[in-house]
């Protein structure tokens, strides 16, 4: 989501763009593997990568939310 943070977009668009770019990358990686000796492309690997992307984005959003709550509490104490 760092790339999308440069632009003033709504949060849902940042998340969507990041997810789409991640899935496109996973698909391109599988396409590349089709041409590598001893490797094969599997749609299940794209699904696994997509789940990893979603988990990573969820963890990041939770960390950002916790960080924002800590900042808000500190400002209230001042």
HTML snippet that shows the backbone in 3Dmol.js (N, CA, C, O; Angstrom):
<script src="https://3Dmol.org/build/3Dmol-min.js"></script>
<div id="view" style="width:600px;height:400px;position:relative"></div>
<script>
const pdb = `
ATOM      1  N   UNK A   1       0.805  -1.184   0.000  1.00  0.00           N
ATOM      2  CA  UNK A   1       0.000   0.000   0.000  1.00  0.00           C
ATOM      3  C   UNK A   1       0.855   1.257   0.000  1.00  0.00           C
ATOM      4  O   UNK A   1       0.332   2.370  -0.065  1.00  0.00           O
ATOM      5  N   UNK A   2       2.168   1.081   0.073  1.00  0.00           N
ATOM      6  CA  UNK A   2       3.065   2.239   0.087  1.00  0.00           C
ATOM      7  C   UNK A   2       2.971   3.022  -1.213  1.00  0.00           C
ATOM      8  O   UNK A   2       2.973   4.253  -1.190  1.00  0.00           O
ATOM      9  N   UNK A   3       2.890   2.337  -2.339  1.00  0.00           N
ATOM     10  CA  UNK A   3       2.787   3.009  -3.627  1.00  0.00           C
ATOM     11  C   UNK A   3       1.533   3.867  -3.686  1.00  0.00           C
ATOM     12  O   UNK A   3       1.572   4.997  -4.172  1.00  0.00           O
ATOM     13  N   UNK A   4       0.432   3.338  -3.197  1.00  0.00           N
ATOM     14  CA  UNK A   4      -0.825   4.073  -3.260  1.00  0.00           C
ATOM     15  C   UNK A   4      -0.903   5.182  -2.223  1.00  0.00           C
ATOM     16  O   UNK A   4      -1.756   6.062  -2.341  1.00  0.00           O
ATOM     17  N   UNK A   5      -0.046   5.170  -1.213  1.00  0.00           N
ATOM     18  CA  UNK A   5      -0.067   6.211  -0.193  1.00  0.00           C
ATOM     19  C   UNK A   5       0.408   7.551  -0.742  1.00  0.00           C
ATOM     20  O   UNK A   5       0.136   8.596  -0.151  1.00  0.00           O
ATOM     21  N   UNK A   6       1.103   7.524  -1.851  1.00  0.00           N
ATOM     22  CA  UNK A   6       1.578   8.755  -2.476  1.00  0.00           C
ATOM     23  C   UNK A   6       0.406   9.573  -3.004  1.00  0.00           C
ATOM     24  O   UNK A   6       0.458  10.803  -3.023  1.00  0.00           O
ATOM     25  N   UNK A   7      -0.634   8.896  -3.425  1.00  0.00           N
ATOM     26  CA  UNK A   7      -1.777   9.555  -4.042  1.00  0.00           C
ATOM     27  C   UNK A   7      -2.919   9.685  -3.047  1.00  0.00           C
ATOM     28  O   UNK A   7      -3.061   8.871  -2.134  1.00  0.00           O
ATOM     29  N   UNK A   8      -3.725  10.713  -3.235  1.00  0.00           N
ATOM     30  CA  UNK A   8      -4.858  10.936  -2.341  1.00  0.00           C
ATOM     31  C   UNK A   8      -6.040  10.105  -2.821  1.00  0.00           C
ATOM     32  O   UNK A   8      -6.882  10.574  -3.587  1.00  0.00           O
ATOM     33  N   UNK A   9      -6.083   8.863  -2.356  1.00  0.00           N
ATOM     34  CA  UNK A   9      -7.154   7.935  -2.707  1.00  0.00           C
ATOM     35  C   UNK A   9      -7.853   7.493  -1.430  1.00  0.00           C
ATOM     36  O   UNK A   9      -7.272   7.521  -0.346  1.00  0.00           O
ATOM     37  N   UNK A  10      -9.103   7.087  -1.574  1.00  0.00           N
ATOM     38  CA  UNK A  10      -9.815   6.533  -0.431  1.00  0.00           C
ATOM     39  C   UNK A  10      -9.177   5.206  -0.057  1.00  0.00           C
ATOM     40  O   UNK A  10      -8.592   4.522  -0.897  1.00  0.00           O
ATOM     41  N   UNK A  11      -9.297   4.854   1.211  1.00  0.00           N
ATOM     42  CA  UNK A  11      -8.658   3.645   1.736  1.00  0.00           C
ATOM     43  C   UNK A  11      -9.081   2.391   0.964  1.00  0.00           C
ATOM     44  O   UNK A  11      -8.252   1.525   0.685  1.00  0.00           O
ATOM     45  N   UNK A  12     -10.370   2.293   0.621  1.00  0.00           N
ATOM     46  CA  UNK A  12     -10.842   1.091  -0.075  1.00  0.00           C
ATOM     47  C   UNK A  12     -10.201   0.969  -1.453  1.00  0.00           C
ATOM     48  O   UNK A  12      -9.974  -0.145  -1.924  1.00  0.00           O
ATOM     49  N   UNK A  13      -9.907   2.086  -2.106  1.00  0.00           N
ATOM     50  CA  UNK A  13      -9.242   2.031  -3.407  1.00  0.00           C
ATOM     51  C   UNK A  13      -7.776   1.637  -3.260  1.00  0.00           C
ATOM     52  O   UNK A  13      -7.240   0.908  -4.094  1.00  0.00           O
ATOM     53  N   UNK A  14      -7.133   2.115  -2.209  1.00  0.00           N
ATOM     54  CA  UNK A  14      -5.738   1.731  -1.950  1.00  0.00           C
ATOM     55  C   UNK A  14      -5.634   0.224  -1.729  1.00  0.00           C
ATOM     56  O   UNK A  14      -4.735  -0.433  -2.253  1.00  0.00           O
ATOM     57  N   UNK A  15      -6.562  -0.306  -0.950  1.00  0.00           N
ATOM     58  CA  UNK A  15      -6.563  -1.733  -0.661  1.00  0.00           C
ATOM     59  C   UNK A  15      -6.839  -2.526  -1.938  1.00  0.00           C
ATOM     60  O   UNK A  15      -6.163  -3.517  -2.214  1.00  0.00           O
ATOM     61  N   UNK A  16      -7.820  -2.093  -2.708  1.00  0.00           N
ATOM     62  CA  UNK A  16      -8.173  -2.801  -3.944  1.00  0.00           C
ATOM     63  C   UNK A  16      -7.021  -2.804  -4.944  1.00  0.00           C
ATOM     64  O   UNK A  16      -6.713  -3.835  -5.542  1.00  0.00           O
ATOM     65  N   UNK A  17      -6.388  -1.651  -5.122  1.00  0.00           N
ATOM     66  CA  UNK A  17      -5.266  -1.551  -6.055  1.00  0.00           C
ATOM     67  C   UNK A  17      -4.121  -2.447  -5.610  1.00  0.00           C
ATOM     68  O   UNK A  17      -3.520  -3.141  -6.430  1.00  0.00           O
ATOM     69  N   UNK A  18      -3.820  -2.437  -4.325  1.00  0.00           N
ATOM     70  CA  UNK A  18      -2.737  -3.273  -3.804  1.00  0.00           C
ATOM     71  C   UNK A  18      -3.036  -4.749  -4.007  1.00  0.00           C
ATOM     72  O   UNK A  18      -2.152  -5.518  -4.385  1.00  0.00           O
ATOM     73  N   UNK A  19      -4.269  -5.143  -3.760  1.00  0.00           N
ATOM     74  CA  UNK A  19      -4.663  -6.544  -3.938  1.00  0.00           C
ATOM     75  C   UNK A  19      -4.562  -6.954  -5.406  1.00  0.00           C
ATOM     76  O   UNK A  19      -4.021  -8.013  -5.722  1.00  0.00           O
ATOM     77  N   UNK A  20      -5.076  -6.127  -6.288  1.00  0.00           N
ATOM     78  CA  UNK A  20      -5.033  -6.449  -7.725  1.00  0.00           C
ATOM     79  C   UNK A  20      -3.596  -6.558  -8.212  1.00  0.00           C
ATOM     80  O   UNK A  20      -3.262  -7.486  -8.948  1.00  0.00           O
ATOM     81  N   UNK A  21      -2.740  -5.621  -7.811  1.00  0.00           N
ATOM     82  CA  UNK A  21      -1.332  -5.677  -8.226  1.00  0.00           C
ATOM     83  C   UNK A  21      -0.647  -6.935  -7.692  1.00  0.00           C
ATOM     84  O   UNK A  21       0.159  -7.547  -8.393  1.00  0.00           O
ATOM     85  N   UNK A  22      -0.964  -7.322  -6.460  1.00  0.00           N
ATOM     86  CA  UNK A  22      -0.388  -8.530  -5.889  1.00  0.00           C
ATOM     87  C   UNK A  22      -0.821  -9.781  -6.633  1.00  0.00           C
ATOM     88  O   UNK A  22      -0.010 -10.675  -6.876  1.00  0.00           O
ATOM     89  N   UNK A  23      -2.090  -9.850  -6.993  1.00  0.00           N
ATOM     90  CA  UNK A  23      -2.598 -11.010  -7.727  1.00  0.00           C
ATOM     91  C   UNK A  23      -1.999 -11.054  -9.132  1.00  0.00           C
ATOM     92  O   UNK A  23      -1.650 -12.128  -9.623  1.00  0.00           O
ATOM     93  N   UNK A  24      -1.880  -9.908  -9.772  1.00  0.00           N
ATOM     94  CA  UNK A  24      -1.249  -9.864 -11.103  1.00  0.00           C
ATOM     95  C   UNK A  24       0.191 -10.352 -11.016  1.00  0.00           C
ATOM     96  O   UNK A  24       0.651 -11.091 -11.887  1.00  0.00           O
ATOM     97  N   UNK A  25       0.898  -9.947  -9.978  1.00  0.00           N
ATOM     98  CA  UNK A  25       2.273 -10.407  -9.810  1.00  0.00           C
ATOM     99  C   UNK A  25       2.316 -11.924  -9.605  1.00  0.00           C
ATOM    100  O   UNK A  25       3.161 -12.605 -10.185  1.00  0.00           O
ATOM    101  N   UNK A  26       1.409 -12.450  -8.785  1.00  0.00           N
ATOM    102  CA  UNK A  26       1.364 -13.899  -8.541  1.00  0.00           C
ATOM    103  C   UNK A  26       1.081 -14.650  -9.844  1.00  0.00           C
ATOM    104  O   UNK A  26       1.675 -15.696 -10.105  1.00  0.00           O
ATOM    105  N   UNK A  27       0.183 -14.119 -10.648  1.00  0.00           N
ATOM    106  CA  UNK A  27      -0.134 -14.758 -11.924  1.00  0.00           C
ATOM    107  C   UNK A  27       1.058 -14.706 -12.882  1.00  0.00           C
ATOM    108  O   UNK A  27       1.336 -15.675 -13.588  1.00  0.00           O
ATOM    109  N   UNK A  28       1.756 -13.574 -12.901  1.00  0.00           N
ATOM    110  CA  UNK A  28       2.915 -13.462 -13.792  1.00  0.00           C
ATOM    111  C   UNK A  28       4.037 -14.398 -13.350  1.00  0.00           C
ATOM    112  O   UNK A  28       4.779 -14.916 -14.184  1.00  0.00           O
ATOM    113  N   UNK A  29       4.162 -14.617 -12.047  1.00  0.00           N
ATOM    114  CA  UNK A  29       5.169 -15.537 -11.538  1.00  0.00           C
ATOM    115  C   UNK A  29       4.855 -16.966 -11.990  1.00  0.00           C
ATOM    116  O   UNK A  29       5.754 -17.708 -12.385  1.00  0.00           O
ATOM    117  N   UNK A  30       3.588 -17.343 -11.931  1.00  0.00           N
ATOM    118  CA  UNK A  30       3.201 -18.674 -12.393  1.00  0.00           C
ATOM    119  C   UNK A  30       3.406 -18.807 -13.900  1.00  0.00           C
ATOM    120  O   UNK A  30       3.816 -19.867 -14.372  1.00  0.00           O
ATOM    121  N   UNK A  31       3.135 -17.773 -14.643  1.00  0.00           N
ATOM    122  CA  UNK A  31       3.369 -17.788 -16.088  1.00  0.00           C
ATOM    123  C   UNK A  31       4.859 -17.987 -16.377  1.00  0.00           C
ATOM    124  O   UNK A  31       5.228 -18.749 -17.271  1.00  0.00           O
ATOM    125  N   UNK A  32       5.696 -17.307 -15.626  1.00  0.00           N
ATOM    126  CA  UNK A  32       7.150 -17.451 -15.776  1.00  0.00           C
ATOM    127  C   UNK A  32       7.587 -18.880 -15.497  1.00  0.00           C
ATOM    128  O   UNK A  32       8.464 -19.410 -16.179  1.00  0.00           O
ATOM    129  N   UNK A  33       6.976 -19.505 -14.492  1.00  0.00           N
ATOM    130  CA  UNK A  33       7.354 -20.868 -14.129  1.00  0.00           C
ATOM    131  C   UNK A  33       7.029 -21.879 -15.224  1.00  0.00           C
ATOM    132  O   UNK A  33       7.649 -22.940 -15.295  1.00  0.00           O
ATOM    133  N   UNK A  34       6.063 -21.555 -16.075  1.00  0.00           N
ATOM    134  CA  UNK A  34       5.724 -22.455 -17.186  1.00  0.00           C
ATOM    135  C   UNK A  34       6.911 -22.652 -18.122  1.00  0.00           C
ATOM    136  O   UNK A  34       7.027 -23.689 -18.775  1.00  0.00           O
ATOM    137  N   UNK A  35       7.787 -21.662 -18.185  1.00  0.00           N
ATOM    138  CA  UNK A  35       8.915 -21.705 -19.106  1.00  0.00           C
ATOM    139  C   UNK A  35      10.231 -22.074 -18.420  1.00  0.00           C
ATOM    140  O   UNK A  35      11.287 -22.059 -19.053  1.00  0.00           O
ATOM    141  N   UNK A  36      10.170 -22.403 -17.133  1.00  0.00           N
ATOM    142  CA  UNK A  36      11.359 -22.806 -16.391  1.00  0.00           C
ATOM    143  C   UNK A  36      11.403 -24.329 -16.311  1.00  0.00           C
ATOM    144  O   UNK A  36      10.424 -24.952 -15.901  1.00  0.00           O
ATOM    145  N   UNK A  37      12.533 -24.940 -16.700  1.00  0.00           N
ATOM    146  CA  UNK A  37      12.639 -26.399 -16.642  1.00  0.00           C
ATOM    147  C   UNK A  37      12.441 -26.922 -15.217  1.00  0.00           C
ATOM    148  O   UNK A  37      12.987 -26.380 -14.256  1.00  0.00           O
ATOM    149  N   UNK A  38      11.655 -27.975 -15.110  1.00  0.00           N
ATOM    150  CA  UNK A  38      11.427 -28.582 -13.803  1.00  0.00           C
ATOM    151  C   UNK A  38      10.371 -27.881 -12.966  1.00  0.00           C
ATOM    152  O   UNK A  38      10.101 -28.306 -11.842  1.00  0.00           O
ATOM    153  N   UNK A  39       9.778 -26.837 -13.474  1.00  0.00           N
ATOM    154  CA  UNK A  39       8.753 -26.092 -12.728  1.00  0.00           C
ATOM    155  C   UNK A  39       7.433 -26.198 -13.474  1.00  0.00           C
ATOM    156  O   UNK A  39       7.408 -26.477 -14.673  1.00  0.00           O
ATOM    157  N   UNK A  40       6.362 -25.979 -12.777  1.00  0.00           N
ATOM    158  CA  UNK A  40       5.048 -25.975 -13.425  1.00  0.00           C
ATOM    159  C   UNK A  40       4.202 -24.863 -12.820  1.00  0.00           C
ATOM    160  O   UNK A  40       4.412 -24.453 -11.679  1.00  0.00           O
ATOM    161  N   UNK A  41       3.263 -24.394 -13.587  1.00  0.00           N
ATOM    162  CA  UNK A  41       2.356 -23.350 -13.116  1.00  0.00           C
ATOM    163  C   UNK A  41       1.114 -24.003 -12.517  1.00  0.00           C
ATOM    164  O   UNK A  41       0.543 -24.925 -13.100  1.00  0.00           O
ATOM    165  N   UNK A  42       0.705 -23.518 -11.355  1.00  0.00           N
ATOM    166  CA  UNK A  42      -0.482 -24.059 -10.693  1.00  0.00           C
ATOM    167  C   UNK A  42      -1.365 -22.903 -10.250  1.00  0.00           C
ATOM    168  O   UNK A  42      -0.888 -21.939  -9.651  1.00  0.00           O
ATOM    169  N   UNK A  43      -2.644 -23.003 -10.545  1.00  0.00           N
ATOM    170  CA  UNK A  43      -3.588 -21.980 -10.122  1.00  0.00           C
ATOM    171  C   UNK A  43      -3.679 -21.955  -8.599  1.00  0.00           C
ATOM    172  O   UNK A  43      -3.946 -20.910  -8.006  1.00  0.00           O
ATOM    173  N   UNK A  44      -3.454 -23.115  -7.963  1.00  0.00           N
ATOM    174  CA  UNK A  44      -3.517 -23.158  -6.499  1.00  0.00           C
ATOM    175  C   UNK A  44      -2.431 -22.274  -5.877  1.00  0.00           C
ATOM    176  O   UNK A  44      -2.630 -21.722  -4.795  1.00  0.00           O
ATOM    177  N   UNK A  45      -1.300 -22.137  -6.545  1.00  0.00           N
ATOM    178  CA  UNK A  45      -0.243 -21.249  -6.035  1.00  0.00           C
ATOM    179  C   UNK A  45      -0.682 -19.789  -6.076  1.00  0.00           C
ATOM    180  O   UNK A  45      -0.329 -19.004  -5.196  1.00  0.00           O
ATOM    181  N   UNK A  46      -1.448 -19.431  -7.096  1.00  0.00           N
ATOM    182  CA  UNK A  46      -1.980 -18.058  -7.164  1.00  0.00           C
ATOM    183  C   UNK A  46      -2.944 -17.833  -6.006  1.00  0.00           C
ATOM    184  O   UNK A  46      -2.937 -16.770  -5.385  1.00  0.00           O
ATOM    185  N   UNK A  47      -3.779 -18.840  -5.713  1.00  0.00           N
ATOM    186  CA  UNK A  47      -4.706 -18.730  -4.583  1.00  0.00           C
ATOM    187  C   UNK A  47      -3.947 -18.597  -3.261  1.00  0.00           C
ATOM    188  O   UNK A  47      -4.308 -17.784  -2.410  1.00  0.00           O
ATOM    189  N   UNK A  48      -2.917 -19.384  -3.100  1.00  0.00           N
ATOM    190  CA  UNK A  48      -2.119 -19.323  -1.874  1.00  0.00           C
ATOM    191  C   UNK A  48      -1.453 -17.947  -1.740  1.00  0.00           C
ATOM    192  O   UNK A  48      -1.446 -17.361  -0.658  1.00  0.00           O
ATOM    193  N   UNK A  49      -0.903 -17.444  -2.828  1.00  0.00           N
ATOM    194  CA  UNK A  49      -0.299 -16.110  -2.804  1.00  0.00           C
ATOM    195  C   UNK A  49      -1.329 -15.040  -2.466  1.00  0.00           C
ATOM    196  O   UNK A  49      -1.039 -14.098  -1.729  1.00  0.00           O
ATOM    197  N   UNK A  50      -2.530 -15.189  -3.009  1.00  0.00           N
ATOM    198  CA  UNK A  50      -3.593 -14.217  -2.743  1.00  0.00           C
ATOM    199  C   UNK A  50      -3.983 -14.220  -1.271  1.00  0.00           C
ATOM    200  O   UNK A  50      -4.199 -13.160  -0.683  1.00  0.00           O
ATOM    201  N   UNK A  51      -4.075 -15.393  -0.679  1.00  0.00           N
ATOM    202  CA  UNK A  51      -4.374 -15.482   0.757  1.00  0.00           C
ATOM    203  C   UNK A  51      -3.260 -14.815   1.559  1.00  0.00           C
ATOM    204  O   UNK A  51      -3.532 -14.111   2.532  1.00  0.00           O
ATOM    205  N   UNK A  52      -2.010 -15.032   1.158  1.00  0.00           N
ATOM    206  CA  UNK A  52      -0.883 -14.385   1.827  1.00  0.00           C
ATOM    207  C   UNK A  52      -0.949 -12.873   1.722  1.00  0.00           C
ATOM    208  O   UNK A  52      -0.649 -12.161   2.680  1.00  0.00           O
ATOM    209  N   UNK A  53      -1.344 -12.387   0.557  1.00  0.00           N
ATOM    210  CA  UNK A  53      -1.497 -10.942   0.358  1.00  0.00           C
ATOM    211  C   UNK A  53      -2.582 -10.406   1.294  1.00  0.00           C
ATOM    212  O   UNK A  53      -2.395  -9.381   1.950  1.00  0.00           O
ATOM    213  N   UNK A  54      -3.708 -11.102   1.349  1.00  0.00           N
ATOM    214  CA  UNK A  54      -4.810 -10.658   2.211  1.00  0.00           C
ATOM    215  C   UNK A  54      -4.428 -10.670   3.687  1.00  0.00           C
ATOM    216  O   UNK A  54      -4.776  -9.753   4.431  1.00  0.00           O
ATOM    217  N   UNK A  55      -3.717 -11.703   4.106  1.00  0.00           N
ATOM    218  CA  UNK A  55      -3.277 -11.773   5.506  1.00  0.00           C
ATOM    219  C   UNK A  55      -2.305 -10.639   5.799  1.00  0.00           C
ATOM    220  O   UNK A  55      -2.421  -9.971   6.827  1.00  0.00           O
ATOM    221  N   UNK A  56      -1.354 -10.419   4.907  1.00  0.00           N
ATOM    222  CA  UNK A  56      -0.392  -9.337   5.105  1.00  0.00           C
ATOM    223  C   UNK A  56      -1.060  -7.976   5.164  1.00  0.00           C
ATOM    224  O   UNK A  56      -0.702  -7.143   5.997  1.00  0.00           O
ATOM    225  N   UNK A  57      -2.023  -7.743   4.291  1.00  0.00           N
ATOM    226  CA  UNK A  57      -2.730  -6.463   4.295  1.00  0.00           C
ATOM    227  C   UNK A  57      -3.551  -6.294   5.575  1.00  0.00           C
ATOM    228  O   UNK A  57      -3.623  -5.196   6.129  1.00  0.00           O
ATOM    229  N   UNK A  58      -4.163  -7.373   6.039  1.00  0.00           N
ATOM    230  CA  UNK A  58      -4.949  -7.313   7.271  1.00  0.00           C
ATOM    231  C   UNK A  58      -4.068  -6.989   8.466  1.00  0.00           C
ATOM    232  O   UNK A  58      -4.424  -6.152   9.296  1.00  0.00           O
ATOM    233  N   UNK A  59      -2.927  -7.645   8.554  1.00  0.00           N
ATOM    234  CA  UNK A  59      -1.990  -7.376   9.657  1.00  0.00           C
ATOM    235  C   UNK A  59      -1.525  -5.924   9.604  1.00  0.00           C
ATOM    236  O   UNK A  59      -1.481  -5.246  10.630  1.00  0.00           O
ATOM    237  N   UNK A  60      -1.181  -5.451   8.417  1.00  0.00           N
ATOM    238  CA  UNK A  60      -0.739  -4.066   8.275  1.00  0.00           C
ATOM    239  C   UNK A  60      -1.829  -3.092   8.693  1.00  0.00           C
ATOM    240  O   UNK A  60      -1.550  -2.128   9.406  1.00  0.00           O
ATOM    241  N   UNK A  61      -3.063  -3.321   8.264  1.00  0.00           N
ATOM    242  CA  UNK A  61      -4.162  -2.429   8.635  1.00  0.00           C
ATOM    243  C   UNK A  61      -4.403  -2.442  10.146  1.00  0.00           C
ATOM    244  O   UNK A  61      -4.700  -1.403  10.734  1.00  0.00           O
ATOM    245  N   UNK A  62      -4.276  -3.614  10.775  1.00  0.00           N
ATOM    246  CA  UNK A  62      -4.426  -3.688  12.227  1.00  0.00           C
ATOM    247  C   UNK A  62      -3.328  -2.904  12.940  1.00  0.00           C
ATOM    248  O   UNK A  62      -3.596  -2.196  13.911  1.00  0.00           O
ATOM    249  N   UNK A  63      -2.102  -3.029  12.463  1.00  0.00           N
ATOM    250  CA  UNK A  63      -0.987  -2.289  13.058  1.00  0.00           C
ATOM    251  C   UNK A  63      -1.206  -0.791  12.906  1.00  0.00           C
ATOM    252  O   UNK A  63      -0.985  -0.032  13.850  1.00  0.00           O
ATOM    253  N   UNK A  64      -1.636  -0.361  11.731  1.00  0.00           N
ATOM    254  CA  UNK A  64      -1.890   1.065  11.503  1.00  0.00           C
ATOM    255  C   UNK A  64      -3.012   1.578  12.400  1.00  0.00           C
ATOM    256  O   UNK A  64      -2.928   2.687  12.929  1.00  0.00           O
ATOM    257  N   UNK A  65      -4.063   0.774  12.573  1.00  0.00           N
ATOM    258  CA  UNK A  65      -5.179   1.177  13.426  1.00  0.00           C
ATOM    259  C   UNK A  65      -4.736   1.283  14.884  1.00  0.00           C
ATOM    260  O   UNK A  65      -5.094   2.244  15.566  1.00  0.00           O
ATOM    261  N   UNK A  66      -3.975   0.327  15.364  1.00  0.00           N
ATOM    262  CA  UNK A  66      -3.471   0.372  16.743  1.00  0.00           C
ATOM    263  C   UNK A  66      -2.572   1.583  16.931  1.00  0.00           C
ATOM    264  O   UNK A  66      -2.660   2.276  17.944  1.00  0.00           O
ATOM    265  N   UNK A  67      -1.709   1.837  15.955  1.00  0.00           N
ATOM    266  CA  UNK A  67      -0.813   2.985  16.024  1.00  0.00           C
ATOM    267  C   UNK A  67      -1.601   4.290  16.093  1.00  0.00           C
ATOM    268  O   UNK A  67      -1.251   5.185  16.862  1.00  0.00           O
ATOM    269  N   UNK A  68      -2.658   4.404  15.298  1.00  0.00           N
ATOM    270  CA  UNK A  68      -3.483   5.611  15.299  1.00  0.00           C
ATOM    271  C   UNK A  68      -4.187   5.787  16.644  1.00  0.00           C
ATOM    272  O   UNK A  68      -4.294   6.906  17.146  1.00  0.00           O
ATOM    273  N   UNK A  69      -4.665   4.692  17.226  1.00  0.00           N
ATOM    274  CA  UNK A  69      -5.321   4.770  18.538  1.00  0.00           C
ATOM    275  C   UNK A  69      -4.343   5.205  19.622  1.00  0.00           C
ATOM    276  O   UNK A  69      -4.707   5.969  20.515  1.00  0.00           O
ATOM    277  N   UNK A  70      -3.113   4.725  19.550  1.00  0.00           N
ATOM    278  CA  UNK A  70      -2.093   5.143  20.521  1.00  0.00           C
ATOM    279  C   UNK A  70      -1.813   6.633  20.380  1.00  0.00           C
ATOM    280  O   UNK A  70      -1.705   7.344  21.379  1.00  0.00           O
ATOM    281  N   UNK A  71      -1.696   7.112  19.133  1.00  0.00           N
ATOM    282  CA  UNK A  71      -1.475   8.550  18.909  1.00  0.00           C
ATOM    283  C   UNK A  71      -2.632   9.378  19.454  1.00  0.00           C
ATOM    284  O   UNK A  71      -2.418  10.422  20.070  1.00  0.00           O
ATOM    285  N   UNK A  72      -3.859   8.910  19.226  1.00  0.00           N
ATOM    286  CA  UNK A  72      -5.035   9.636  19.715  1.00  0.00           C
ATOM    287  C   UNK A  72      -5.048   9.713  21.224  1.00  0.00           C
ATOM    288  O   UNK A  72      -5.374  10.760  21.783  1.00  0.00           O
ATOM    289  N   UNK A  73      -4.698   8.614  21.908  1.00  0.00           N
ATOM    290  CA  UNK A  73      -4.661   8.600  23.365  1.00  0.00           C
ATOM    291  C   UNK A  73      -3.593   9.540  23.909  1.00  0.00           C
ATOM    292  O   UNK A  73      -3.804  10.212  24.918  1.00  0.00           O
ATOM    293  N   UNK A  74      -2.440   9.584  23.234  1.00  0.00           N
ATOM    294  CA  UNK A  74      -1.352  10.479  23.658  1.00  0.00           C
ATOM    295  C   UNK A  74      -1.769  11.944  23.514  1.00  0.00           C
ATOM    296  O   UNK A  74      -1.433  12.772  24.361  1.00  0.00           O
ATOM    297  N   UNK A  75      -2.497  12.261  22.448  1.00  0.00           N
ATOM    298  CA  UNK A  75      -2.935  13.634  22.250  1.00  0.00           C
ATOM    299  C   UNK A  75      -3.963  14.037  23.300  1.00  0.00           C
ATOM    300  O   UNK A  75      -3.990  15.193  23.721  1.00  0.00           O
ATOM    301  N   UNK A  76      -4.804  13.110  23.727  1.00  0.00           N
ATOM    302  CA  UNK A  76      -5.799  13.403  24.760  1.00  0.00           C
ATOM    303  C   UNK A  76      -5.127  13.653  26.104  1.00  0.00           C
ATOM    304  O   UNK A  76      -5.640  14.425  26.915  1.00  0.00           O
ATOM    305  N   UNK A  77      -3.987  13.014  26.352  1.00  0.00           N
ATOM    306  CA  UNK A  77      -3.294  13.180  27.629  1.00  0.00           C
ATOM    307  C   UNK A  77      -2.576  14.543  27.729  1.00  0.00           C
ATOM    308  O   UNK A  77      -2.265  15.007  28.826  1.00  0.00           O
ATOM    309  N   UNK A  78      -2.326  15.155  26.606  1.00  0.00           N
ATOM    310  CA  UNK A  78      -1.598  16.432  26.630  1.00  0.00           C
ATOM    311  C   UNK A  78      -2.469  17.578  27.040  1.00  0.00           C
ATOM    312  O   UNK A  78      -2.003  18.715  27.108  1.00  0.00           O
TER     313      UNK A  78
END
`;
const viewer = $3Dmol.createViewer("view");
viewer.addModel(pdb, "pdb");
viewer.setStyle({}, {cartoon: {color: "spectrum"}});
viewer.zoomTo();
viewer.render();
</script>
